[in-house]
Amino acid sequence: MKKRHVVPVLLLSLAVASVAREVQAEEIDCPPNLINKTVDNVFVNGACTIRNSTVEGNIVVSTGGNLLVQGTTIRGSVQSEGALRVRLQSDPNTGRDTEVIGDVQIKNTTGGLTSTIIDAQIGGTILLDSNATATNVFGNTVNGDVQVFQNTAVVRIRDNSIDANLQCKSNTPRPVNGGGNVVQGNAEDQCAGFSQ
């Protein structure tokens, strides 16, 4: 009789251990910096560098966060609300590009520091919304839309390959076309004429 209960108890123990492991691995705080690491989700609450790493989930940048990502693969999205700055770029030492499988959303940046998305591979959409600091979007390959809405600091856009639309509305000042953009969909509103 006792042997019948061993398998269900063992399976229950394995299930509990598996759930406990998932809970422990859900979110990593940054700082401290993440160099040559593989992690799940990252929560940025200060100055944070992620270099030559893999993020299996999302990066969330909180108010006052200052994020630098170089040569890293992000299998989820990058979401920023109220950060000082967000920079996604290739690693200057290895040349490895940053790749984001999901979306990049940068909203309500403050602090006077320029945000950058440079030489990145973006699987989803880039959204720049209501930012009070400048943003440079240079040399990226974007599978979705690039949306630039209600920013009160300059957004410079050049040398991007955009598979969907480039949409720019209600920005003061207007976005700046650096040339070299190839937009497969439509370049609209304030970004009309930005595609070669």
Backbone as ProteinMPNN parsed JSONL, in Angstrom:
{"seq_chain_A": "MKKRHVVPVLLLSLAVASVAREVQAEEIDCPPNLINKTVDNVFVNGACTIRNSTVEGNIVVSTGGNLLVQGTTIRGSVQSEGALRVRLQSDPNTGRDTEVIGDVQIKNTTGGLTSTIIDAQIGGTILLDSNATATNVFGNTVNGDVQVFQNTAVVRIRDNSIDANLQCKSNTPRPVNGGGNVVQGNAEDQCAGFSQ", "coords_chain_A": {"N_chain_A": [[0.805, -1.208, 0.0], [1.89, 1.279, 0.788], [3.717, 1.755, -1.237], [2.198, 2.65, -3.387], [1.731, 5.322, -2.901], [4.134, 6.577, -3.169], [4.964, 7.451, -5.783], [2.983, 9.535, -6.504], [3.589, 11.383, -4.427], [6.283, 11.919, -4.922], [6.087, 13.073, -7.495], [4.575, 15.344, -6.829], [6.409, 16.644, -5.164], [8.47, 17.209, -7.003], [7.071, 18.967, -8.697], [6.532, 21.123, -6.964], [9.161, 21.912, -6.379], [9.95, 22.702, -8.937], [8.247, 24.91, -9.407], [9.131, 26.582, -7.341], [11.757, 27.052, -8.226], [11.227, 28.517, -10.587], [10.037, 30.826, -9.501], [12.18, 31.898, -8.036], [13.889, 32.618, -10.124], [12.727, 34.684, -11.506], [13.177, 37.593, -11.605], [15.901, 39.798, -11.925], [17.746, 42.255, -10.263], [19.263, 45.252, -11.439], [21.41, 47.93, -11.011], [23.586, 45.317, -9.599], [25.924, 45.397, -12.426], [25.536, 43.388, -15.424], [27.506, 41.22, -16.967], [28.453, 39.129, -19.56], [26.465, 37.143, -18.932], [23.635, 34.929, -18.455], [20.337, 35.528, -17.926], [17.001, 35.785, -16.467], [14.329, 37.838, -16.311], [14.983, 41.379, -16.118], [15.186, 44.029, -13.847], [15.643, 47.395, -13.841], [16.925, 49.765, -11.756], [18.667, 51.83, -11.368], [21.949, 52.951, -12.348], [22.868, 50.894, -14.926], [24.626, 48.41, -16.65], [24.441, 46.119, -19.254], [26.142, 43.691, -20.813], [27.178, 41.736, -23.573], [25.443, 39.552, -23.044], [22.613, 37.357, -22.342], [19.223, 37.895, -22.109], [16.521, 36.239, -21.054], [13.878, 36.986, -20.783], [12.14, 39.971, -20.206], [13.381, 43.396, -20.093], [12.882, 45.821, -17.726], [12.824, 49.196, -17.156], [12.953, 51.387, -14.55], [11.679, 54.454, -13.045], [14.109, 56.949, -13.111], [16.081, 55.173, -13.843], [19.072, 54.174, -15.621], [20.094, 52.856, -18.39], [22.417, 50.849, -20.144], [22.872, 48.815, -22.835], [24.841, 46.485, -24.456], [25.735, 44.532, -27.185], [23.968, 42.336, -26.686], [21.468, 39.772, -26.382], [18.026, 39.976, -26.172], [15.296, 38.259, -25.341], [12.709, 38.938, -24.849], [11.033, 41.994, -24.346], [12.002, 45.51, -24.184], [11.178, 47.805, -21.796], [10.579, 51.021, -20.806], [9.912, 53.523, -18.458], [9.945, 56.736, -17.521], [12.723, 56.864, -17.26], [16.19, 57.977, -16.898], [17.883, 57.599, -19.045], [18.133, 55.47, -21.93], [20.073, 53.157, -23.598], [20.697, 51.244, -26.371], [22.888, 49.275, -28.064], [25.566, 48.118, -30.25], [28.329, 46.043, -29.161], [31.316, 47.715, -28.558], [33.788, 46.464, -28.465], [33.597, 43.772, -29.35], [31.943, 43.944, -31.539], [29.516, 42.745, -31.659], [26.052, 42.84, -32.256], [23.176, 44.273, -30.576], [20.228, 42.506, -29.945], [16.758, 42.568, -29.909], [14.071, 40.627, -29.397], [11.39, 41.174, -29.009], [9.494, 44.136, -28.418], [10.592, 47.616, -28.226], [10.063, 50.035, -25.914], [10.167, 53.29, -25.046], [9.424, 55.655, -22.791], [8.6, 58.865, -21.515], [11.2, 59.852, -20.719], [13.612, 61.618, -18.734], [15.974, 64.106, -17.562], [17.981, 65.003, -19.29], [19.905, 63.507, -20.7], [21.051, 61.876, -23.643], [19.197, 59.357, -25.222], [19.754, 56.262, -26.989], [19.29, 54.149, -29.808], [21.065, 52.068, -31.55], [22.379, 50.414, -34.328], [20.937, 48.038, -33.831], [18.992, 45.0, -33.758], [15.652, 44.7, -34.07], [12.879, 42.889, -33.257], [10.191, 43.495, -32.983], [8.264, 46.379, -32.458], [9.416, 49.789, -32.294], [8.749, 52.198, -29.92], [8.689, 55.532, -29.16], [7.761, 57.765, -26.842], [6.524, 60.731, -25.546], [8.94, 61.769, -24.516], [11.348, 63.762, -22.804], [13.947, 64.103, -23.354], [16.618, 63.973, -25.759], [16.704, 61.594, -28.487], [18.458, 59.203, -30.376], [18.07, 57.301, -33.26], [19.606, 55.103, -35.014], [20.748, 53.239, -37.753], [19.393, 50.756, -37.481], [17.694, 47.546, -37.754], [14.389, 46.951, -38.116], [11.622, 45.003, -37.509], [8.955, 45.627, -37.102], [6.82, 48.503, -36.615], [8.131, 51.883, -36.399], [7.459, 54.207, -34.043], [6.942, 57.507, -33.216], [6.001, 59.679, -30.954], [4.691, 62.636, -29.533], [7.018, 63.733, -28.363], [9.192, 65.972, -26.633], [11.751, 66.674, -27.056], [14.452, 66.509, -29.404], [14.265, 63.937, -31.886], [16.348, 61.979, -33.682], [16.622, 60.36, -36.779], [18.073, 57.928, -38.724], [19.448, 55.925, -41.396], [18.03, 53.497, -41.05], [16.424, 50.311, -41.442], [13.201, 49.588, -41.945], [10.597, 47.439, -41.612], [7.852, 47.793, -41.469], [5.844, 50.539, -40.745], [6.836, 54.03, -40.462], [5.975, 56.205, -38.128], [5.149, 59.4, -37.104], [4.069, 61.759, -34.849], [2.856, 64.802, -33.425], [5.204, 65.834, -32.27], [7.454, 68.097, -30.757], [10.423, 69.577, -30.83], [10.109, 68.837, -34.413], [10.854, 65.519, -35.652], [14.176, 64.695, -36.866], [15.45, 64.047, -40.027], [18.008, 62.056, -40.861], [18.653, 60.827, -43.188], [19.019, 57.965, -45.422], [17.149, 56.079, -44.57], [15.126, 53.201, -45.016], [11.938, 52.422, -45.606], [9.551, 50.028, -45.574], [6.792, 50.079, -45.353], [4.709, 52.812, -44.783], [5.973, 56.156, -44.529], [5.008, 58.453, -42.333], [3.044, 61.446, -41.569], [4.77, 63.67, -39.538], [7.097, 62.456, -40.299], [6.951, 62.038, -42.978], [8.436, 61.551, -46.109], [10.834, 60.616, -45.114], [11.837, 58.239, -46.034], [13.95, 56.53, -48.354]], "CA_chain_A": [[0.0, 0.0, 0.0], [2.714, 2.476, 0.872], [4.377, 1.962, -2.514], [1.285, 3.382, -4.275], [1.78, 6.754, -2.591], [5.478, 7.111, -3.407], [5.007, 8.159, -7.068], [2.306, 10.833, -6.433], [4.312, 12.286, -3.53], [7.482, 12.305, -5.638], [5.676, 14.014, -8.541], [4.194, 16.586, -6.175], [7.651, 17.281, -4.71], [9.126, 17.759, -8.192], [6.285, 20.114, -9.167], [6.766, 22.224, -6.021], [10.536, 22.364, -6.588], [9.975, 23.408, -10.212], [7.608, 26.21, -9.205], [10.03, 27.379, -6.506], [12.867, 27.469, -9.071], [10.728, 29.567, -11.471], [9.829, 32.045, -8.717], [13.48, 32.444, -7.702], [14.574, 33.096, -11.314], [11.888, 35.602, -12.255], [13.636, 38.96, -11.827], [17.22, 40.172, -11.425], [17.931, 43.702, -10.165], [20.484, 45.814, -12.002], [22.696, 47.32, -10.688], [24.912, 45.37, -10.225], [25.999, 45.175, -13.86], [25.469, 42.012, -15.915], [28.477, 41.051, -18.039], [28.607, 37.718, -19.942], [25.542, 36.361, -18.098], [22.312, 34.575, -18.952], [19.396, 35.784, -16.833], [15.606, 35.827, -16.885], [13.897, 39.223, -16.439], [15.86, 42.338, -15.444], [14.565, 45.263, -13.372], [16.698, 48.404, -13.755], [16.521, 50.815, -10.819], [19.82, 52.718, -11.193], [22.853, 52.855, -13.49], [22.968, 49.46, -15.221], [25.21, 47.99, -17.922], [24.276, 44.708, -19.616], [27.042, 43.54, -21.954], [27.455, 40.371, -24.061], [24.636, 38.668, -22.213], [21.31, 36.943, -22.867], [18.092, 38.089, -21.206], [15.502, 35.327, -21.564], [12.58, 37.64, -20.718], [12.064, 41.418, -20.462], [14.089, 44.382, -19.288], [12.006, 46.917, -17.319], [13.614, 50.291, -16.608], [12.077, 52.172, -13.687], [11.942, 55.891, -12.931], [15.474, 57.25, -12.709], [17.027, 54.171, -14.331], [19.996, 54.583, -16.678], [20.422, 51.546, -18.942], [23.285, 50.662, -21.301], [22.912, 47.429, -23.308], [25.788, 46.342, -25.555], [25.992, 43.192, -27.68], [23.164, 41.429, -25.868], [20.206, 39.271, -26.934], [16.892, 40.094, -25.257], [14.264, 37.449, -25.971], [11.437, 39.613, -24.625], [10.967, 43.4, -24.731], [12.59, 46.533, -23.315], [10.111, 48.736, -21.43], [11.132, 52.075, -19.963], [8.95, 54.566, -18.069], [10.53, 57.724, -16.623], [14.165, 56.666, -17.091], [17.094, 59.06, -17.268], [18.416, 57.319, -20.38], [18.176, 54.077, -22.381], [20.968, 53.011, -24.752], [20.823, 49.896, -26.94], [23.888, 49.416, -29.115], [26.492, 47.0, -30.402], [29.48, 46.086, -28.266], [32.422, 48.314, -29.299], [34.964, 45.589, -28.452], [33.371, 42.54, -30.123], [31.127, 44.229, -32.719], [28.245, 42.01, -31.556], [24.868, 43.703, -32.185], [22.114, 43.971, -29.62], [19.014, 42.013, -30.59], [15.559, 42.514, -29.075], [13.083, 39.829, -30.127], [10.096, 41.844, -28.852], [9.378, 45.579, -28.665], [11.332, 48.591, -27.414], [9.18, 51.142, -25.552], [10.843, 54.285, -24.208], [8.42, 56.675, -22.504], [8.761, 59.846, -20.433], [12.555, 60.026, -20.203], [13.946, 62.933, -18.179], [17.355, 64.143, -17.087], [18.89, 65.684, -20.197], [20.868, 62.605, -21.317], [20.535, 61.362, -24.911], [18.963, 57.923, -25.391], [20.168, 55.803, -28.311], [19.094, 52.792, -30.328], [22.044, 52.135, -32.638], [22.838, 49.134, -34.883], [20.238, 46.956, -33.133], [18.007, 44.202, -34.481], [14.43, 44.769, -33.268], [11.893, 41.989, -33.835], [8.861, 44.087, -32.91], [8.078, 47.808, -32.716], [10.052, 50.799, -31.446], [7.853, 53.287, -29.534], [9.269, 56.644, -28.404], [6.54, 58.499, -26.503], [6.513, 61.746, -24.485], [10.272, 61.891, -23.925], [11.847, 65.135, -22.66], [15.366, 64.094, -23.695], [16.871, 63.601, -27.15], [16.878, 60.176, -28.805], [19.026, 58.886, -31.685], [17.684, 55.985, -33.778], [20.548, 55.035, -36.13], [21.313, 52.001, -38.276], [18.704, 49.583, -36.938], [16.773, 46.752, -38.556], [13.172, 46.873, -37.298], [10.609, 44.204, -38.202], [7.648, 46.252, -36.92], [6.75, 49.953, -36.819], [8.819, 52.844, -35.539], [6.434, 55.192, -33.682], [7.564, 58.634, -32.513], [4.814, 60.442, -30.582], [4.583, 63.599, -28.434], [8.297, 63.992, -27.712], [9.504, 67.401, -26.498], [13.172, 66.824, -27.39], [14.658, 66.048, -30.774], [14.488, 62.531, -32.23], [17.086, 61.897, -34.937], [16.34, 59.053, -37.385], [18.864, 57.76, -39.95], [20.042, 54.651, -41.803], [17.275, 52.372, -40.519], [15.605, 49.478, -42.31], [11.952, 49.422, -41.198], [9.741, 46.569, -42.422], [6.459, 48.251, -41.43], [5.653, 51.981, -40.942], [7.491, 55.043, -39.641], [4.852, 57.078, -37.77], [5.627, 60.487, -36.247], [2.972, 62.702, -34.617], [2.777, 65.688, -32.261], [6.52, 66.044, -31.668], [7.98, 69.462, -30.804], [10.544, 69.835, -32.263], [9.855, 67.74, -35.341], [11.993, 64.602, -35.827], [15.178, 65.08, -37.862], [15.773, 62.987, -40.98], [19.422, 62.016, -41.187], [18.808, 60.159, -44.478], [19.381, 56.56, -45.454], [16.107, 55.203, -44.041], [14.339, 52.438, -45.974], [10.688, 52.078, -44.931], [8.761, 49.169, -46.471], [5.407, 50.543, -45.28], [4.562, 54.242, -45.031], [6.587, 57.16, -43.668], [3.786, 59.235, -42.162], [2.906, 62.685, -40.796], [6.004, 64.445, -39.428], [8.2, 61.705, -40.914], [6.734, 61.889, -44.42], [9.641, 61.882, -46.86], [12.021, 60.107, -44.445], [12.277, 56.991, -46.663], [14.614, 56.715, -49.654]], "C_chain_A": [[0.843, 1.265, 0.0], [3.394, 2.772, -0.455], [3.498, 2.75, -3.48], [1.388, 4.883, -4.072], [3.13, 7.388, -2.909], [5.518, 7.94, -4.686], [4.258, 9.488, -7.006], [3.035, 11.838, -5.547], [5.572, 12.791, -4.224], [7.142, 13.314, -6.731], [5.279, 15.364, -7.958], [5.429, 17.345, -5.703], [8.395, 17.914, -5.879], [8.397, 18.987, -8.712], [6.514, 21.324, -8.271], [8.169, 22.792, -6.209], [10.65, 23.156, -7.88], [9.375, 24.795, -10.099], [8.514, 27.118, -8.383], [11.206, 27.892, -7.327], [12.443, 28.599, -9.999], [10.554, 30.881, -10.721], [11.164, 32.699, -8.404], [14.15, 33.094, -8.911], [13.815, 34.178, -12.054], [12.549, 36.941, -12.566], [14.978, 39.209, -11.15], [17.262, 41.695, -11.366], [19.262, 44.092, -10.794], [20.464, 47.314, -11.726], [22.564, 46.17, -9.699], [24.856, 45.019, -11.714], [25.977, 43.686, -14.192], [26.386, 41.897, -17.134], [28.642, 39.553, -18.293], [27.746, 36.792, -19.077], [24.327, 35.956, -18.927], [21.366, 34.684, -17.768], [17.973, 35.756, -17.381], [15.205, 37.275, -17.111], [14.829, 40.134, -15.64], [15.058, 43.582, -15.095], [15.679, 46.268, -13.114], [16.209, 49.55, -12.875], [17.657, 51.767, -10.492], [20.644, 52.672, -12.457], [23.168, 51.385, -13.727], [23.586, 49.257, -16.589], [24.969, 46.493, -18.089], [25.077, 44.502, -20.9], [27.258, 42.062, -22.27], [26.728, 39.317, -23.238], [23.387, 38.23, -22.969], [20.28, 37.153, -21.774], [16.947, 37.268, -21.783], [14.112, 35.962, -21.595], [12.679, 39.109, -21.082], [13.065, 42.194, -19.619], [13.102, 45.504, -19.003], [12.865, 47.969, -16.63], [12.679, 51.207, -15.828], [12.458, 53.65, -13.728], [13.354, 56.112, -12.407], [16.498, 56.24, -13.155], [17.869, 54.722, -15.475], [20.604, 53.305, -17.244], [21.342, 51.66, -20.146], [23.316, 49.172, -21.622], [23.842, 47.386, -24.509], [25.939, 44.861, -25.91], [25.236, 42.1, -26.958], [21.91, 41.0, -26.624], [19.145, 39.328, -25.844], [15.726, 39.367, -25.915], [12.863, 38.004, -25.762], [11.491, 41.031, -25.163], [11.769, 44.268, -23.769], [11.508, 47.572, -23.076], [10.667, 49.746, -20.44], [10.074, 53.14, -19.717], [9.64, 55.502, -17.079], [12.015, 57.56, -16.377], [14.941, 57.949, -17.361], [17.597, 58.874, -18.699], [18.336, 55.823, -20.64], [19.064, 54.045, -23.617], [21.068, 51.537, -25.127], [21.775, 50.007, -28.112], [24.76, 48.168, -29.207], [27.637, 47.155, -29.404], [30.678, 46.641, -29.039], [33.66, 47.415, -29.375], [34.795, 44.37, -29.362], [32.634, 42.804, -31.436], [29.785, 43.524, -32.705], [27.089, 42.993, -31.399], [23.996, 43.322, -30.996], [20.878, 43.564, -30.407], [17.896, 41.948, -29.56], [14.497, 41.775, -29.881], [11.713, 40.507, -30.099], [10.162, 43.314, -29.221], [10.353, 46.373, -27.803], [10.393, 49.766, -27.181], [9.925, 52.066, -24.597], [9.883, 55.45, -24.041], [8.878, 57.574, -21.364], [10.17, 59.911, -19.856], [12.755, 61.46, -19.743], [15.445, 62.962, -17.922], [18.373, 64.714, -18.045], [19.945, 64.818, -20.86], [20.256, 61.994, -22.579], [20.388, 59.848, -24.871], [19.341, 57.528, -26.809], [19.693, 54.38, -28.568], [19.923, 52.76, -31.605], [22.472, 50.725, -33.028], [22.221, 47.941, -34.162], [19.292, 46.237, -34.095], [16.772, 44.141, -33.591], [13.361, 43.919, -33.947], [10.494, 42.561, -33.88], [8.882, 45.551, -33.301], [8.972, 48.629, -31.804], [9.017, 51.882, -31.196], [8.629, 54.28, -28.689], [8.134, 57.608, -28.124], [6.781, 59.438, -25.32], [7.85, 61.862, -23.764], [10.722, 63.35, -23.916], [13.345, 65.215, -22.919], [15.526, 63.567, -25.115], [17.042, 62.094, -27.291], [17.432, 60.049, -30.214], [18.649, 57.462, -32.061], [18.46, 55.813, -35.092], [20.891, 53.589, -36.479], [20.678, 50.714, -37.795], [17.937, 48.828, -38.02], [15.568, 46.469, -37.673], [12.11, 46.114, -38.08], [9.214, 44.808, -38.11], [7.679, 47.721, -37.278], [7.8, 50.666, -35.984], [7.825, 53.982, -35.313], [7.064, 56.253, -32.789], [6.453, 59.63, -32.213], [5.085, 61.374, -29.397], [5.883, 63.837, -27.675], [8.582, 65.492, -27.697], [11.0, 67.664, -26.612], [13.385, 66.141, -28.731], [14.845, 64.529, -30.84], [15.141, 62.53, -33.613], [16.961, 60.473, -35.476], [17.164, 58.939, -38.664], [19.32, 56.324, -40.125], [19.351, 53.426, -41.207], [16.561, 51.611, -41.629], [14.366, 49.089, -41.51], [10.986, 48.634, -42.073], [8.289, 47.031, -42.459], [6.431, 49.769, -41.66], [6.541, 52.807, -40.018], [6.439, 56.114, -39.381], [5.321, 58.125, -36.763], [4.521, 61.534, -36.103], [3.219, 63.521, -33.356], [4.103, 65.842, -31.526], [6.934, 67.502, -31.823], [9.313, 69.471, -30.077], [10.239, 68.593, -33.104], [11.058, 66.804, -35.383], [12.9, 65.06, -36.96], [15.529, 63.866, -38.705], [17.259, 63.061, -41.297], [19.702, 61.336, -42.517], [19.111, 58.683, -44.318], [18.348, 55.606, -44.894], [15.383, 54.497, -45.184], [13.118, 51.916, -45.222], [9.838, 51.281, -45.911], [7.284, 49.568, -46.477], [5.341, 52.011, -45.647], [5.39, 55.054, -44.043], [5.554, 58.272, -43.54], [3.97, 60.502, -41.333], [4.233, 63.429, -40.734], [7.203, 63.731, -40.03], [7.939, 61.39, -42.389], [8.001, 62.331, -45.146], [10.921, 61.355, -46.223], [12.569, 58.832, -45.09], [12.91, 57.284, -48.014], [13.712, 56.312, -50.789]], "O_chain_A": [[0.536, 2.218, -0.716], [3.627, 3.938, -0.772], [4.032, 3.465, -4.329], [1.149, 5.642, -5.011], [3.251, 8.613, -2.915], [6.064, 9.043, -4.672], [4.821, 10.504, -7.414], [3.095, 13.022, -5.879], [5.895, 13.974, -4.123], [7.844, 14.315, -6.878], [5.605, 16.408, -8.523], [5.486, 18.568, -5.831], [8.897, 19.033, -5.762], [9.037, 19.953, -9.126], [6.675, 22.438, -8.769], [8.354, 24.01, -6.201], [11.356, 24.163, -7.932], [9.928, 25.756, -10.634], [8.651, 28.3, -8.696], [11.62, 29.038, -7.155], [13.202, 29.548, -10.192], [10.888, 31.941, -11.25], [11.286, 33.92, -8.492], [14.916, 34.043, -8.738], [14.227, 34.561, -13.149], [12.483, 37.389, -13.711], [15.177, 38.884, -9.98], [16.855, 42.359, -12.319], [20.252, 43.366, -10.697], [19.527, 47.962, -12.193], [21.54, 46.053, -9.026], [23.888, 44.432, -12.198], [26.342, 42.84, -13.374], [26.072, 42.418, -18.204], [28.934, 38.792, -17.371], [28.231, 35.787, -18.557], [24.031, 36.557, -19.959], [21.553, 34.03, -16.743], [17.761, 35.711, -18.592], [15.712, 37.895, -18.046], [15.392, 39.727, -14.624], [14.339, 44.125, -15.934], [16.552, 46.036, -12.278], [15.224, 50.218, -13.189], [17.628, 52.44, -9.462], [20.114, 52.388, -13.531], [23.677, 50.705, -12.837], [23.141, 49.847, -17.574], [25.252, 45.702, -17.19], [24.744, 45.062, -21.945], [27.488, 41.246, -21.377], [27.316, 38.329, -22.798], [23.136, 38.673, -24.09], [20.432, 36.659, -20.657], [16.456, 37.562, -22.873], [13.253, 35.518, -22.357], [13.225, 39.463, -22.127], [13.533, 41.725, -18.581], [12.539, 46.081, -19.933], [13.548, 47.68, -15.648], [11.721, 51.742, -16.386], [13.437, 54.037, -14.367], [13.748, 55.54, -11.391], [17.685, 56.416, -12.88], [17.442, 55.616, -16.204], [21.52, 52.734, -16.652], [21.098, 52.453, -21.055], [23.732, 48.361, -20.795], [23.67, 48.143, -25.464], [26.233, 44.036, -25.045], [25.8, 41.051, -26.65], [21.357, 41.77, -27.41], [19.331, 38.806, -24.745], [15.221, 39.816, -26.944], [11.925, 37.578, -26.436], [11.935, 41.261, -26.288], [12.162, 43.827, -22.689], [10.978, 48.155, -24.021], [11.163, 49.381, -19.373], [9.419, 53.604, -20.65], [9.895, 55.121, -15.936], [12.528, 58.066, -15.379], [14.425, 58.885, -17.971], [17.723, 59.831, -19.462], [18.45, 55.01, -19.723], [18.85, 54.798, -24.567], [21.466, 50.698, -24.32], [21.509, 50.749, -29.058], [24.698, 47.283, -28.354], [27.882, 48.24, -28.875], [31.03, 46.091, -30.082], [34.494, 47.591, -30.264], [35.73, 43.979, -30.06], [32.69, 41.981, -32.349], [28.993, 43.681, -33.634], [27.12, 43.868, -30.534], [24.067, 42.206, -30.482], [20.525, 44.193, -31.405], [18.049, 41.361, -28.489], [14.073, 42.25, -30.934], [10.961, 40.42, -31.069], [10.798, 43.695, -30.204], [10.867, 45.883, -26.798], [9.97, 50.422, -28.133], [10.27, 51.676, -23.481], [9.56, 56.147, -25.003], [9.461, 57.115, -20.382], [10.334, 60.014, -18.64], [12.157, 62.392, -20.279], [16.114, 61.937, -18.055], [19.529, 64.899, -17.665], [20.82, 65.357, -21.537], [19.079, 61.635, -22.587], [21.331, 59.135, -24.529], [19.264, 58.344, -27.727], [19.693, 53.53, -27.678], [19.541, 53.346, -32.618], [22.878, 49.934, -32.176], [22.901, 46.946, -33.909], [18.858, 46.795, -35.103], [16.826, 43.598, -32.487], [12.979, 44.194, -35.085], [9.688, 42.162, -34.721], [9.44, 45.927, -34.332], [9.259, 48.224, -30.677], [8.46, 52.434, -32.145], [9.163, 53.93, -27.637], [7.591, 58.211, -29.05], [7.186, 59.007, -24.24], [7.891, 62.033, -22.545], [10.512, 64.082, -24.883], [13.953, 66.268, -22.727], [14.687, 62.815, -25.613], [17.463, 61.408, -26.36], [16.947, 60.699, -31.14], [18.872, 56.527, -31.292], [18.041, 56.303, -36.14], [21.277, 52.808, -35.609], [21.35, 49.686, -37.707], [17.579, 49.386, -39.056], [15.688, 45.836, -36.623], [11.733, 46.52, -39.179], [8.369, 44.528, -38.961], [8.457, 48.147, -38.132], [8.297, 50.13, -34.993], [7.399, 54.64, -36.262], [7.642, 55.946, -31.747], [6.006, 60.348, -33.107], [5.641, 60.952, -28.383], [5.857, 64.114, -26.476], [8.246, 66.198, -28.647], [11.463, 68.76, -26.297], [12.59, 65.296, -29.141], [15.485, 63.923, -29.981], [14.564, 63.016, -34.586], [17.163, 59.502, -34.747], [16.995, 59.737, -39.586], [19.549, 55.601, -39.156], [20.006, 52.432, -40.896], [16.147, 52.195, -42.631], [14.456, 48.358, -40.524], [10.597, 49.095, -43.147], [7.564, 46.692, -43.394], [6.946, 50.239, -42.675], [6.944, 52.357, -38.946], [6.052, 56.845, -40.293], [5.829, 57.783, -35.696], [4.084, 62.125, -37.09], [3.722, 63.012, -32.354], [4.127, 65.967, -30.302], [6.782, 68.081, -32.899], [9.35, 69.385, -28.849], [10.127, 67.477, -32.597], [12.184, 67.253, -35.169], [12.456, 65.726, -37.895], [15.86, 62.802, -38.183], [17.717, 64.014, -41.927], [20.855, 61.266, -42.943], [19.418, 58.211, -43.224], [18.638, 54.418, -44.75], [15.064, 55.115, -46.2], [13.236, 51.084, -44.324], [9.447, 51.795, -46.959], [6.602, 49.412, -47.49], [5.85, 52.42, -46.69], [5.501, 54.696, -42.871], [5.254, 58.958, -44.517], [4.892, 60.625, -40.527], [4.777, 63.789, -41.778], [8.238, 64.36, -40.249], [8.634, 60.563, -42.979], [8.571, 63.374, -44.825], [12.005, 61.621, -46.742], [13.659, 58.386, -44.73], [12.465, 58.176, -48.735], [14.106, 56.401, -51.952]]}, "name": "protein", "num_of_chains": 1, "seq": "MKKRHVVPVLLLSLAVASVAREVQAEEIDCPPNLINKTVDNVFVNGACTIRNSTVEGNIVVSTGGNLLVQGTTIRGSVQSEGALRVRLQSDPNTGRDTEVIGDVQIKNTTGGLTSTIIDAQIGGTILLDSNATATNVFGNTVNGDVQVFQNTAVVRIRDNSIDANLQCKSNTPRPVNGGGNVVQGNAEDQCAGFSQ"}
